Amino acid sequence: MSKAILNSAGQVVTFVRDDVPEGWQPPEGCTCVDAATLPANYDMAPSAPVAVPSCTQRQIRLWLLSKGITDAQVRAIIAQMPTQIEQEQALIEYDYSTIYLRTHPLIASLGTSLGFTSDQMDAGFREASQL
């Protein structure tokens, strides 16, 4: 079963898989519900395309550094995840992904933990793509 991400108006923004990491939170201003609970005629929010859906690991890490965010700070956030398994999974994603997808739950979670809004993350991916 998947989960639906709803905006503050109750419109469906997107769907995510049911196996998102424990402790994952939807983007700021959104809520998460089981997709099976949606009425058959649910409303989809107007889509705002993400200009840059992915960046390389190098681009994102350089962009974070340009914002004063170090690798150690990101690792400290990962170290605070609730379970050892979640921490290990996040470190594998963070260290071994050659491409970071803007829509990946870990990216959303880290962005929120670092204090970025969804719009700031979108802008960050656009900026990072130029590095």
Backbone as CSV, one residue per row, in Angstrom:
resi,resn,N_x,N_y,N_z,CA_x,CA_y,CA_z,C_x,C_y,C_z
1,MET,0.843,-1.168,0.000,0.000,0.000,0.000,0.900,1.247,0.000
2,SER,0.512,2.256,-0.760,1.299,3.485,-0.790,0.666,4.525,0.125
3,LYS,1.404,5.615,0.303,0.920,6.715,1.124,0.735,7.928,0.218
4,ALA,-0.281,8.708,0.542,-0.543,9.932,-0.203,-0.046,11.114,0.619
5,ILE,0.599,12.052,-0.055,1.050,13.281,0.582,0.045,14.359,0.202
6,LEU,-0.572,14.969,1.241,-1.592,15.993,1.024,-1.060,17.366,1.411
7,ASN,-1.420,18.371,0.604,-1.054,19.743,0.968,-2.035,20.273,2.005
8,SER,-1.866,21.515,2.434,-2.715,22.079,3.487,-4.172,22.220,3.049
9,ALA,-4.432,22.203,1.744,-5.802,22.279,1.232,-6.441,20.900,1.106
10,GLY,-5.699,19.847,1.481,-6.232,18.488,1.397,-6.118,17.862,0.023
11,GLN,-5.389,18.513,-0.875,-5.183,17.967,-2.219,-3.978,17.047,-2.218
12,VAL,-4.036,16.001,-3.040,-2.918,15.074,-3.147,-1.800,15.735,-3.943
13,VAL,-0.620,15.782,-3.335,0.552,16.361,-3.981,1.295,15.270,-4.731
14,THR,1.474,14.125,-4.068,2.190,13.003,-4.664,1.913,11.753,-3.838
15,PHE,2.461,10.649,-4.288,2.376,9.399,-3.555,3.792,8.925,-3.256
16,VAL,3.980,8.269,-2.130,5.267,7.658,-1.794,5.020,6.198,-1.450
17,ARG,6.064,5.420,-1.588,5.951,4.001,-1.248,5.722,3.839,0.243
18,ASP,5.168,2.719,0.594,4.856,2.429,1.991,6.106,2.167,2.821
19,ASP,7.228,1.869,2.166,8.433,1.480,2.911,9.413,2.639,3.117
20,VAL,8.883,3.859,3.289,9.766,4.985,3.602,10.425,4.714,4.950
21,PRO,11.617,5.243,5.171,12.313,4.976,6.437,11.489,5.424,7.645
22,GLU,11.577,4.659,8.708,10.886,5.009,9.943,11.350,6.394,10.393
23,GLY,10.428,7.192,10.832,10.760,8.538,11.260,10.676,9.568,10.140
24,TRP,10.507,9.103,8.885,10.393,10.036,7.765,9.164,10.904,7.957
25,GLN,9.279,12.162,7.623,8.174,13.105,7.727,7.896,13.697,6.349
26,PRO,6.637,13.976,6.049,6.326,14.612,4.764,6.879,16.035,4.740
27,PRO,6.982,16.628,3.556,7.494,17.997,3.451,6.677,18.972,4.301
28,GLU,7.309,20.078,4.636,6.676,21.109,5.460,5.318,21.512,4.879
29,GLY,4.316,21.564,5.749,2.978,21.977,5.337,2.128,20.857,4.766
30,CYS,2.673,19.648,4.714,1.950,18.511,4.148,1.685,17.454,5.218
31,THR,0.717,16.599,4.931,0.432,15.459,5.799,0.499,14.192,4.971
32,CYS,0.605,13.081,5.652,0.734,11.785,4.986,-0.397,10.875,5.459
33,VAL,-1.106,10.256,4.517,-2.182,9.328,4.850,-2.046,8.082,3.985
34,ASP,-2.658,6.984,4.431,-2.686,5.782,3.589,-3.500,6.089,2.341
35,ALA,-2.972,5.749,1.193,-3.650,6.043,-0.073,-5.011,5.357,-0.147
36,ALA,-5.149,4.205,0.507,-6.408,3.466,0.475,-7.544,4.240,1.130
37,THR,-7.215,5.228,1.970,-8.260,5.996,2.657,-8.766,7.170,1.830
38,LEU,-8.149,7.423,0.680,-8.590,8.541,-0.162,-9.929,8.215,-0.821
39,PRO,-10.806,9.212,-0.959,-12.045,8.962,-1.706,-11.721,8.742,-3.177
40,ALA,-12.594,8.080,-3.880,-12.356,7.758,-5.294,-12.152,9.008,-6.144
41,ASN,-12.763,10.114,-5.752,-12.670,11.340,-6.552,-11.785,12.392,-5.889
42,TYR,-10.644,11.971,-5.328,-9.757,12.906,-4.643,-9.208,13.951,-5.612
43,ASP,-8.835,15.108,-5.048,-8.280,16.210,-5.846,-6.763,16.123,-5.875
44,MET,-6.205,16.294,-7.051,-4.746,16.409,-7.185,-4.381,17.895,-7.163
45,ALA,-3.338,18.223,-6.430,-2.848,19.601,-6.411,-2.224,19.911,-7.763
46,PRO,-2.320,21.151,-8.202,-1.627,21.504,-9.452,-0.144,21.194,-9.294
47,SER,0.412,20.575,-10.284,1.811,20.171,-10.165,2.735,21.336,-10.489
48,ALA,3.752,21.438,-9.682,4.811,22.407,-9.919,6.051,21.592,-10.228
49,PRO,6.446,21.529,-11.479,7.562,20.671,-11.829,8.855,21.086,-11.138
50,VAL,9.585,20.099,-10.713,10.906,20.349,-10.140,11.853,20.539,-11.309
51,ALA,12.476,21.691,-11.354,13.318,22.023,-12.497,14.488,21.067,-12.648
52,VAL,15.057,20.639,-11.534,16.201,19.731,-11.578,15.886,18.552,-10.667
53,PRO,15.479,17.411,-11.240,15.081,16.279,-10.413,16.239,15.540,-9.745
54,SER,17.453,15.787,-10.195,18.592,15.093,-9.580,19.872,15.897,-9.784
55,CYS,20.830,15.638,-8.903,22.163,16.227,-8.990,23.166,15.173,-8.567
56,THR,24.396,15.392,-8.932,25.428,14.456,-8.498,25.737,14.672,-7.022
57,GLN,26.342,13.675,-6.445,26.759,13.763,-5.051,27.686,14.968,-4.858
58,ARG,28.628,15.144,-5.766,29.569,16.257,-5.684,28.844,17.594,-5.704
59,GLN,27.882,17.752,-6.607,27.159,19.021,-6.723,26.401,19.358,-5.435
60,ILE,25.693,18.376,-4.886,24.908,18.638,-3.673,25.819,18.942,-2.495
61,ARG,26.894,18.182,-2.358,27.787,18.418,-1.221,28.479,19.778,-1.327
62,LEU,28.843,20.198,-2.531,29.418,21.531,-2.714,28.383,22.612,-2.427
63,TRP,27.153,22.396,-2.849,26.095,23.366,-2.587,25.868,23.488,-1.078
64,LEU,25.769,22.350,-0.380,25.593,22.394,1.076,26.733,23.178,1.729
65,LEU,27.954,22.909,1.307,29.101,23.605,1.866,29.011,25.112,1.611
66,SER,28.510,25.485,0.427,28.348,26.916,0.120,27.314,27.579,1.030
67,LYS,26.440,26.782,1.625,25.438,27.274,2.572,25.913,27.128,4.013
68,GLY,27.180,26.730,4.190,27.738,26.604,5.525,27.426,25.281,6.208
69,ILE,26.956,24.314,5.447,26.595,23.010,6.022,27.680,22.009,5.666
70,THR,28.305,21.472,6.691,29.414,20.545,6.487,28.932,19.097,6.426
71,ASP,29.813,18.268,5.930,29.558,16.832,5.889,29.320,16.306,7.310
72,ALA,30.070,16.812,8.270,29.922,16.375,9.668,28.524,16.700,10.201
73,GLN,27.959,17.827,9.798,26.614,18.180,10.246,25.574,17.218,9.681
74,VAL,25.721,16.851,8.420,24.791,15.903,7.808,24.904,14.554,8.509
75,ARG,26.130,14.124,8.761,26.333,12.841,9.444,25.775,12.865,10.867
76,ALA,25.834,14.007,11.518,25.271,14.124,12.870,23.753,13.953,12.842
77,ILE,23.109,14.482,11.805,21.656,14.309,11.656,21.337,12.839,11.427
78,ILE,22.114,12.209,10.557,21.896,10.778,10.288,22.097,9.964,11.562
79,ALA,23.086,10.330,12.366,23.369,9.606,13.614,22.232,9.724,14.622
80,GLN,21.361,10.698,14.453,20.232,10.878,15.359,18.987,10.110,14.925
81,MET,19.054,9.408,13.795,17.902,8.626,13.363,17.615,7.548,14.401
82,PRO,16.349,7.157,14.529,15.928,6.318,15.656,16.606,4.950,15.798
83,THR,16.910,4.283,14.701,17.485,2.939,14.828,18.801,2.835,14.081
84,GLN,19.598,1.865,14.487,20.884,1.606,13.828,20.682,1.254,12.351
85,ILE,19.637,0.484,12.054,19.355,0.098,10.663,19.054,1.341,9.830
86,GLU,18.230,2.246,10.347,17.910,3.474,9.615,19.158,4.313,9.394
87,GLN,20.004,4.375,10.394,21.250,5.126,10.278,22.140,4.520,9.196
88,GLU,22.284,3.201,9.211,23.122,2.520,8.212,22.557,2.706,6.803
89,GLN,21.223,2.564,6.666,20.600,2.755,5.346,20.843,4.177,4.843
90,ALA,20.670,5.143,5.718,20.865,6.544,5.324,22.323,6.807,4.941
91,LEU,23.263,6.245,5.696,24.680,6.426,5.366,25.029,5.796,4.026
92,ILE,24.457,4.634,3.748,24.697,3.992,2.445,24.172,4.894,1.332
93,GLU,22.946,5.396,1.498,22.380,6.308,0.496,23.252,7.556,0.347
94,TYR,23.647,8.142,1.467,24.408,9.387,1.463,25.811,9.195,0.876
95,ASP,26.463,8.104,1.240,27.848,7.896,0.817,28.009,7.252,-0.555
96,TYR,27.061,6.426,-0.976,27.283,5.644,-2.177,26.374,5.984,-3.346
97,SER,25.416,6.872,-3.155,24.596,7.290,-4.294,25.424,8.247,-5.146
98,THR,25.524,7.950,-6.411,26.248,8.862,-7.296,25.340,10.017,-7.719
99,ILE,24.044,9.764,-7.693,23.038,10.773,-8.022,22.077,10.865,-6.845
100,TYR,21.764,12.092,-6.433,20.754,12.312,-5.409,19.475,12.762,-6.108
101,LEU,18.392,12.031,-5.888,17.101,12.379,-6.463,16.393,13.370,-5.548
102,ARG,15.893,14.442,-6.114,15.209,15.469,-5.328,14.018,14.888,-4.580
103,THR,13.365,13.893,-5.150,12.151,13.325,-4.570,12.410,12.176,-3.597
104,HIS,13.657,11.816,-3.370,13.952,10.691,-2.465,13.593,11.078,-1.028
105,PRO,12.956,10.193,-0.282,12.567,10.506,1.099,13.734,10.941,1.989
106,LEU,14.915,10.374,1.790,16.057,10.785,2.609,16.413,12.245,2.340
107,ILE,16.351,12.672,1.093,16.657,14.060,0.741,15.650,14.995,1.414
108,ALA,14.375,14.630,1.364,13.342,15.447,2.015,13.583,15.512,3.518
109,SER,13.896,14.375,4.113,14.125,14.319,5.555,15.342,15.146,5.967
110,LEU,16.456,14.981,5.239,17.658,15.755,5.558,17.411,17.246,5.353
111,GLY,16.728,17.588,4.270,16.428,18.999,4.002,15.638,19.630,5.130
112,THR,14.613,18.911,5.598,13.806,19.408,6.711,14.647,19.543,7.966
113,SER,15.458,18.540,8.251,16.318,18.580,9.442,17.323,19.722,9.379
114,LEU,17.726,20.097,8.177,18.673,21.195,8.011,17.977,22.555,7.967
115,GLY,16.651,22.550,8.033,15.902,23.796,8.082,15.482,24.355,6.741
116,PHE,15.586,23.556,5.677,15.197,24.024,4.350,13.726,23.727,4.091
117,THR,13.031,24.661,3.442,11.673,24.406,2.974,11.767,23.630,1.662
118,SER,10.638,23.128,1.212,10.606,22.412,-0.061,11.048,23.324,-1.210
119,ASP,10.587,24.566,-1.202,10.981,25.517,-2.254,12.489,25.789,-2.214
120,GLN,13.043,25.887,-1.009,14.482,26.100,-0.887,15.260,24.893,-1.397
121,MET,14.723,23.698,-1.168,15.384,22.491,-1.686,15.338,22.470,-3.216
122,ASP,14.197,22.848,-3.780,14.103,22.925,-5.247,15.133,23.908,-5.790
123,ALA,15.207,25.071,-5.163,16.176,26.088,-5.588,17.606,25.566,-5.409
124,GLY,17.824,24.839,-4.318,19.140,24.269,-4.070,19.558,23.299,-5.146
125,PHE,18.640,22.471,-5.591,18.963,21.535,-6.669,19.278,22.280,-7.964
126,ARG,18.541,23.374,-8.218,18.841,24.176,-9.416,20.238,24.795,-9.294
127,GLU,20.541,25.350,-8.112,21.863,25.957,-7.904,22.959,24.897,-7.992
128,ALA,22.739,23.767,-7.343,23.753,22.705,-7.326,24.043,22.188,-8.736
129,SER,23.030,22.155,-9.576,23.223,21.624,-10.939,24.204,22.474,-11.753
130,GLN,24.465,23.704,-11.288,25.387,24.599,-11.985,26.823,24.477,-11.494
131,LEU,27.046,23.682,-10.454,28.398,23.547,-9.888,29.205,22.488,-10.602
